[in-house]
Amino acid sequence: MSIDTPSAAPKPDKLTKTANGLANKADTKISDLARKAEAAARKAETVLHDGVETLRTQGRVYADQAVQKFETAQETVREQVRERPLTGLMAAAGVGFLLGLLVSRR
């Protein structure tokens, strides 16, 4: 049989104060963490946005360079065909033959 002694159990007022103090500390920590998380999210968004803009700019530059090189190659092929039409015809036949082989294997 156990004997309940009033001095052994904490008083309700003391428990309430301790619980309230812990709750306040938890609220403060949660608010601090929320602010830090929000700041980190804003920073990450900025970094990602800047990275996307850099990639977009580089992509435009590379696309412009590719178009320019393609146009140069196209003009070179036109000139070669005008100068040597038989060679151009043979090259086109060879490419057509190779494409035919590739397509027929599928």
Secondary structure by P-SEA (a helix, b strand, c coil): cbbbbccccccaaaaaaaaaaaaaaaaaaaaaaaaaaaaaaaaaaaaaaaaaaaaaaaaaaaaaaaaaaaaaaaaaaaaaaaacaaaaaaaaaaaaaaaaaaaaac
